Amino acid sequence: MTDARIAELHGRRVWDSRGRPTVEVEAHLADGSVGRAIAPAGASTGQGEALDLRDGGRRFGGLDVLRAVGSVDREIAPALLDHDATDQEAVDRLLVDLDGTPDRGRLGGNAIVATSMAVLHAAAASAGVPLWQHLAAGRPVRIPLPEIQIFGGGAHADRRVDVQDFMVVCPAARSFAEALDWTAEIYRAAGSLMRRAGRAQGVADEGGFWPAFDSNEEALETLTLAIETAGFAPSAQVGIALDVAASQFGSGGRYTLALDDRTLDTAELLDLLGGWIEQYPILSVEDPVGEDDTDGMVEFTRRHGHRCQVIGDDYLVTNAKRVEAAATAGAANAVLVKPNQAGTVTEAYQALRAGRDAGFGTIVSARSGETEDVTIAHLSVGWDAGQLKVGSFTRSERMAKWNEVLRIEESLGDSAEFSGWSVFPFAGSAPSTTRS
């Protein structure tokens, strides 16, 4: 028998992919097992998500995390001493109660989520199994469909284009490894097209190309052409996934598009997005309207949910009650799951389970400020989420996650099942290869 009681917790300041401080926690158990995890950080954040604790002042633009590290060492560590690391729900409940605020603002969402994930890793180490296997607890799992950014915009690229993420999904691939192969070819083709057109301007926060497009439609045209240039059939083999992140450019039913220099109401924005769905091979749209625009979410889902995944991110903020309410209202058909947005591993899983119970698609997601931490790769498999969104196909904080799923798929051998088309919540399977 192993002794999985928490013997020591230690916080430290490390650095994320934007060169900003973040919190890492190490959990040591009585049997010598160790778990380690790092808190990510978002750029576009929804109201109602757990808040990072930052120091303020002039140091690192106010973004230092010494107070959050202090929360781990001075309050969280003594409170969790001798608690059973294998009882994740009890650990997370203690963390929530210890903080005592709705938004985790006292101890810091960054301190709490890093602790929650570190304890989870330590429990898996104590059991002597990979984290995904510890989470699955003997239940069948699928290897997730990756959602991979090719062009970055919105808050990730100084609003160079309005839409935050232009991504590809490869549901017709036969394995995760093949989906990455296809994406690599598309990414390379997109880069060549942009360089020839003089449109390449570097990379955005999540590693995708930072483009100099004159319109959002030009980005969609270029991405569709990149899919075709790489030798794949748009829609039938490879589709486009958009993260509109509409809360970043609108609220109260008014949306200002920087590229078009015009302001749209909800109805006009829905018409614009609907036209894109008709014209381009779009299979998934995230946050098509603002987080305060429930009527818009309902109407968009009513119009397009039968042929397109409609994801709530800022709108649902990885919150089980919000997912349940959205399902009742018909305001989405998929939920993005971000552990640091919820605050703890348990709360993130509750949101995913609420989505699954409602028949939603479920997507485990990284944040724009990331690190080498690969926890979400294991969550996506162990929770059988079906989909994983990490960012682009470049930069090591992104590739670490993709490569970790490759290892998991390889370890499963012939028993590995790739999720493919099955993950989408809309009816039917592969659509026609013909563009409207």
matplotlib code that plots the C-alpha trace (Angstrom):
import matplotlib.pyplot as plt

x = [0.0, 1.2, 0.8, -0.8, -1.1, 0.2, 3.5, 4.6, 3.5, 5.9, 5.1, 7.6, 7.5, 8.2, 7.6, 5.0, 5.1, 4.6, 7.5, 5.2, 5.4, 3.2, 2.8, 4.2, 3.4, 5.1, 3.2, 5.2, 3.4, 4.3, 5.3, 7.8, 5.6, 5.9, 3.5, 4.2, 1.9, 2.0, -0.9, -1.6, -3.1, -5.5, -5.5, -9.2, -11.0, -14.7, -16.6, -17.1, -13.9, -11.4, -9.0, -5.2, -3.7, -1.1, 1.1, 0.3, 2.8, 5.5, 7.4, 6.8, 4.0, 2.1, 2.0, 4.3, 2.9, 4.9, 1.6, 0.1, 3.3, 3.0, -0.6, 0.7, 3.4, 1.7, -1.9, -2.6, 0.3, -0.5, -4.3, -3.6, -1.0, -1.9, -4.9, -5.4, -4.1, -6.3, -9.5, -9.3, -12.8, -12.1, -8.8, -10.5, -13.4, -10.9, -9.1, -12.4, -13.5, -10.1, -10.2, -13.7, -14.4, -16.5, -13.7, -10.7, -9.4, -8.1, -5.6, -5.5, -6.9, -3.4, -2.2, -5.3, -5.4, -1.6, -2.1, -5.1, -3.3, -0.1, -2.0, -3.6, -0.2, 1.1, -1.9, -1.2, 2.5, 1.5, -0.6, 2.2, 0.2, 0.1, -2.2, -4.7, -5.0, -5.5, -8.3, -9.9, -10.1, -10.6, -13.2, -12.7, -11.2, -10.7, -7.7, -9.0, -9.5, -7.0, -8.2, -5.1, -4.6, -3.2, -3.8, -4.0, -6.0, -8.1, -6.5, -3.8, -2.5, -3.3, -6.6, -4.9, -7.9, -11.1, -11.6, -9.3, -8.5, -8.6, -8.1, -8.3, -9.7, -9.0, -11.9, -11.3, -7.8, -7.4, -5.3, -4.1, -0.7, -2.2, -4.2, -1.0, 0.7, -2.2, -2.0, 1.7, 1.2, -1.6, 0.5, 3.4, 1.1, -0.5, 3.0, 4.0, 0.8, 1.2, 4.9, 4.2, 1.4, 3.5, 1.0, 3.2, 3.9, 5.3, 3.5, 0.6, 0.4, -0.4, 2.1, -0.2, 0.8, 0.1, -1.3, -1.7, -5.0, -7.4, -10.5, -11.6, -12.9, -9.3, -8.2, -10.9, -10.1, -6.4, -7.0, -9.4, -6.8, -4.1, -6.2, -6.6, -2.9, -1.9, -3.9, -7.0, -10.7, -12.3, -15.2, -14.9, -11.4, -10.5, -12.7, -12.2, -12.9, -13.3, -12.9, -14.7, -14.2, -16.9, -16.8, -13.4, -15.0, -18.5, -21.1, -24.7, -25.6, -23.2, -20.0, -17.3, -15.2, -11.8, -11.0, -14.3, -14.5, -18.2, -20.4, -23.0, -25.9, -26.5, -28.7, -26.1, -23.3, -25.3, -26.0, -22.2, -21.2, -24.0, -22.7, -19.2, -20.7, -22.4, -19.3, -16.4, -15.9, -16.6, -17.4, -17.1, -17.6, -16.7, -18.3, -20.0, -21.5, -20.7, -20.9, -23.7, -25.7, -27.8, -30.4, -27.7, -26.3, -29.7, -30.4, -27.0, -27.4, -31.0, -29.8, -26.5, -26.3, -27.6, -24.5, -21.9, -20.4, -21.4, -19.0, -19.3, -16.1, -16.4, -20.1, -19.8, -16.5, -16.2, -19.1, -21.4, -24.5, -24.0, -23.6, -26.9, -28.6, -27.3, -28.5, -32.0, -32.0, -30.5, -27.7, -24.8, -24.1, -20.5, -18.4, -14.8, -13.2, -10.3, -9.2, -7.8, -11.0, -13.0, -10.5, -9.9, -9.7, -13.0, -14.9, -13.5, -14.7, -18.1, -18.5, -17.4, -19.7, -22.6, -21.9, -21.7, -25.0, -26.6, -25.3, -22.7, -19.4, -16.6, -13.2, -10.4, -8.4, -5.1, -4.7, -2.8, -0.2, 1.1, 4.1, 5.7, 3.0, 1.1, -1.8, -4.5, -3.2, -3.9, -7.3, -8.5, -7.7, -8.5, -11.8, -12.6, -13.4, -13.1, -11.4, -8.3, -7.5, -3.9, -3.0, -0.9, 1.5, 4.6, 6.3, 7.3, 4.6, 2.1, 4.0, 4.6, 0.9, 0.5, 3.6, 2.3, -0.9, 1.2, 2.9, -0.4, -1.7, 1.4, 1.2, -2.3, -1.2, -3.9, -6.5, -6.2, -9.4, -9.2, -12.4, -12.7, -16.1, -17.8, -17.1, -19.3, -22.7, -24.5, -26.4, -24.8, -21.2, -18.8, -20.4, -20.2, -16.9, -18.7, -18.5, -21.7]
y = [0.0, 3.5, 6.4, 9.2, 11.8, 15.2, 15.8, 19.0, 21.7, 24.2, 27.2, 28.9, 31.7, 30.5, 32.1, 31.6, 31.8, 35.6, 36.1, 36.9, 35.4, 32.5, 30.0, 26.5, 24.1, 20.9, 18.4, 15.8, 12.8, 10.7, 7.8, 9.9, 10.6, 14.1, 16.0, 19.4, 21.8, 25.3, 27.8, 29.2, 32.6, 33.9, 37.1, 37.2, 36.4, 36.0, 37.6, 35.0, 33.1, 32.5, 35.5, 35.3, 37.1, 39.6, 41.8, 45.2, 48.1, 48.7, 45.4, 43.5, 45.8, 44.8, 41.1, 39.5, 36.6, 36.7, 37.1, 34.1, 32.0, 33.2, 31.9, 28.5, 28.4, 30.2, 29.2, 26.4, 24.1, 24.0, 23.5, 20.5, 18.8, 15.1, 15.2, 12.3, 13.3, 10.6, 12.4, 15.2, 16.4, 16.8, 18.6, 21.0, 21.7, 22.6, 25.0, 26.7, 27.0, 28.2, 31.0, 32.0, 34.3, 33.6, 34.5, 32.9, 36.5, 36.2, 33.3, 33.6, 31.4, 30.9, 29.5, 27.4, 25.7, 25.0, 23.3, 21.4, 20.0, 19.3, 17.2, 15.3, 14.6, 13.4, 11.0, 9.5, 9.1, 7.4, 5.0, 4.3, 5.1, 7.9, 10.8, 10.1, 6.5, 7.6, 9.9, 7.2, 4.8, 1.9, 3.5, 3.5, 6.7, 8.2, 10.2, 13.7, 15.6, 18.5, 22.0, 23.9, 27.6, 28.7, 32.4, 34.4, 37.6, 39.4, 39.9, 37.4, 39.7, 43.3, 43.0, 42.8, 40.8, 40.8, 37.0, 35.7, 32.2, 30.8, 27.1, 23.7, 20.4, 17.1, 14.8, 12.5, 11.6, 8.1, 8.9, 11.8, 11.4, 11.7, 14.7, 16.4, 15.4, 17.0, 20.1, 20.4, 20.5, 23.0, 25.3, 25.1, 25.9, 28.8, 30.2, 30.0, 31.6, 34.5, 35.1, 35.2, 37.7, 39.8, 39.1, 37.5, 39.7, 37.3, 35.1, 35.7, 34.7, 31.1, 30.6, 31.1, 33.4, 37.1, 38.2, 41.5, 40.8, 43.5, 41.7, 38.7, 37.2, 37.3, 35.2, 32.6, 32.6, 32.1, 29.3, 27.5, 27.8, 26.5, 23.4, 22.8, 23.6, 21.0, 18.4, 18.1, 18.4, 21.3, 20.1, 16.4, 16.0, 19.2, 22.0, 25.4, 26.3, 29.9, 31.5, 34.8, 35.9, 38.5, 39.9, 41.4, 43.8, 44.2, 44.2, 45.2, 43.9, 46.2, 44.9, 47.1, 45.5, 47.1, 45.9, 47.0, 50.2, 49.6, 48.7, 45.9, 44.9, 41.3, 40.6, 42.0, 40.0, 36.8, 37.4, 38.1, 34.8, 32.9, 34.1, 32.7, 29.4, 29.2, 30.1, 28.5, 25.0, 26.0, 23.2, 25.0, 28.6, 29.7, 32.7, 34.0, 36.9, 38.5, 36.8, 39.1, 38.2, 35.1, 35.9, 36.1, 32.7, 31.1, 32.5, 31.5, 28.0, 27.8, 28.8, 26.8, 24.2, 21.5, 21.9, 23.6, 23.2, 26.3, 26.6, 28.7, 29.9, 33.4, 32.7, 29.6, 30.1, 26.4, 26.6, 23.6, 25.8, 28.0, 24.9, 23.5, 26.9, 27.2, 23.6, 24.5, 27.7, 26.2, 28.7, 26.5, 22.9, 22.6, 23.8, 24.8, 23.5, 25.4, 24.3, 27.7, 29.3, 27.1, 27.3, 23.6, 20.3, 19.2, 22.2, 21.8, 18.2, 19.2, 21.6, 18.9, 16.4, 18.9, 19.4, 15.7, 15.1, 17.8, 16.1, 18.9, 18.6, 19.0, 20.6, 20.8, 24.0, 25.7, 29.4, 32.0, 32.3, 28.7, 26.7, 23.3, 21.9, 19.0, 18.5, 19.3, 16.7, 14.0, 15.6, 15.5, 11.8, 10.7, 12.5, 11.3, 14.9, 14.1, 17.4, 19.3, 23.0, 24.1, 26.8, 26.6, 24.1, 25.9, 27.1, 24.5, 25.4, 24.3, 21.4, 19.9, 19.2, 17.8, 15.6, 14.3, 13.1, 11.4, 9.5, 8.5, 7.3, 5.3, 3.7, 2.5, 0.7, -1.0, -0.2, 3.6, 5.0, 8.4, 10.5, 12.0, 13.0, 11.4, 14.4, 16.9, 17.5, 18.3, 15.6, 13.5, 12.8, 14.1, 16.9, 17.3, 18.4, 21.1, 24.6, 26.7]
z = [0.0, -0.8, 1.5, -0.6, 2.1, 1.2, 3.0, 1.5, -1.0, -2.4, -4.7, -7.0, -9.6, -13.1, -16.6, -19.3, -23.0, -23.0, -20.6, -17.7, -14.2, -13.3, -10.4, -10.3, -7.4, -6.4, -4.3, -2.3, -0.8, 2.2, -0.1, -2.0, -5.0, -6.6, -8.8, -10.4, -12.4, -13.7, -14.0, -17.5, -18.1, -20.7, -22.7, -23.6, -20.3, -19.6, -16.8, -14.0, -14.5, -11.7, -11.3, -11.1, -8.2, -9.4, -7.3, -8.9, -8.8, -11.3, -11.2, -14.5, -15.3, -12.1, -13.2, -10.7, -8.7, -5.4, -3.5, -5.2, -4.5, -0.9, -0.8, -1.6, 0.9, 3.8, 3.6, 1.2, 2.2, 5.9, 5.2, 2.8, 5.0, 5.6, 3.3, 0.9, -2.6, -4.2, -3.1, -5.6, -5.0, -1.3, -2.0, -4.4, -2.0, 0.7, -1.7, -2.6, 1.0, 2.1, -0.5, 0.4, -2.5, -5.7, -8.0, -6.1, -5.8, -2.2, -2.7, -6.4, -9.1, -10.4, -7.0, -6.6, -10.0, -9.9, -6.5, -7.7, -10.8, -8.9, -6.4, -9.3, -10.8, -7.4, -7.0, -10.4, -9.6, -6.3, -8.3, -10.7, -13.8, -16.4, -15.5, -18.3, -17.1, -13.5, -14.6, -16.8, -13.9, -16.3, -18.5, -22.3, -23.8, -27.2, -28.6, -29.1, -32.4, -32.3, -33.1, -34.3, -35.0, -38.3, -38.1, -34.9, -34.5, -32.0, -28.5, -29.5, -32.3, -31.4, -33.3, -36.7, -37.7, -35.7, -35.3, -32.6, -34.0, -37.5, -37.0, -38.8, -37.7, -39.5, -38.6, -41.6, -40.4, -39.1, -36.1, -34.0, -35.6, -39.1, -38.1, -37.0, -40.3, -42.3, -40.1, -40.7, -44.4, -44.2, -41.9, -44.3, -47.3, -45.4, -44.7, -48.4, -49.6, -47.1, -47.9, -51.7, -51.0, -48.6, -45.8, -43.2, -40.1, -37.5, -35.0, -32.6, -28.9, -29.6, -32.4, -35.4, -38.2, -37.4, -40.8, -42.5, -44.1, -45.3, -44.2, -42.1, -45.4, -46.8, -43.9, -44.6, -48.3, -47.6, -45.1, -47.5, -50.2, -47.9, -47.2, -50.9, -51.7, -49.1, -51.0, -48.9, -49.5, -47.6, -45.4, -46.4, -44.9, -43.2, -41.8, -40.4, -36.8, -35.7, -32.3, -32.9, -29.2, -29.9, -26.3, -27.3, -29.8, -28.6, -25.8, -25.3, -28.7, -30.6, -32.3, -33.8, -36.5, -36.8, -40.3, -41.7, -39.6, -38.9, -36.0, -36.3, -34.1, -33.2, -36.1, -38.6, -36.9, -37.1, -40.8, -41.4, -39.7, -41.4, -44.7, -43.8, -42.9, -46.2, -48.2, -46.3, -44.9, -41.3, -38.9, -35.5, -34.2, -30.7, -29.0, -32.1, -30.0, -26.7, -23.4, -22.4, -25.5, -24.7, -27.3, -29.9, -28.8, -28.9, -32.4, -33.8, -32.4, -33.8, -37.2, -37.5, -34.7, -37.0, -39.2, -37.0, -33.6, -31.5, -28.6, -25.4, -23.9, -22.5, -22.5, -20.3, -18.5, -17.7, -15.2, -14.9, -13.9, -16.9, -19.2, -17.8, -18.4, -21.9, -22.7, -21.5, -23.5, -26.6, -26.4, -27.6, -28.4, -27.1, -24.2, -23.9, -20.7, -19.2, -15.7, -14.7, -15.9, -13.5, -10.7, -9.9, -11.7, -10.1, -11.2, -14.7, -14.8, -13.5, -16.5, -18.9, -17.4, -17.6, -21.3, -21.9, -20.1, -22.4, -25.5, -26.1, -27.7, -25.1, -25.8, -23.3, -24.0, -23.3, -22.7, -24.7, -21.9, -21.6, -20.5, -20.9, -18.6, -20.4, -17.9, -20.4, -22.8, -20.2, -19.2, -22.8, -23.0, -19.5, -19.4, -23.0, -24.0, -27.7, -28.6, -27.6, -28.4, -27.7, -30.1, -33.2, -34.7, -33.6, -30.3, -27.7, -25.1, -27.8, -29.3, -25.8, -25.6, -29.1, -28.6, -25.3, -27.0, -29.7, -26.9, -25.3, -28.7, -29.3, -25.8, -26.5, -29.7, -31.7, -29.0, -29.6, -31.0, -32.7, -32.1, -35.6, -36.8, -33.8, -31.6, -33.3, -31.7, -35.0, -36.9, -39.7, -40.5, -43.1, -45.2, -48.9, -50.5, -52.4, -51.2, -51.3]

ax = plt.figure().add_subplot(projection="3d")
ax.plot(x, y, z, "-o")
ax.set_aspect("equal")
plt.show()
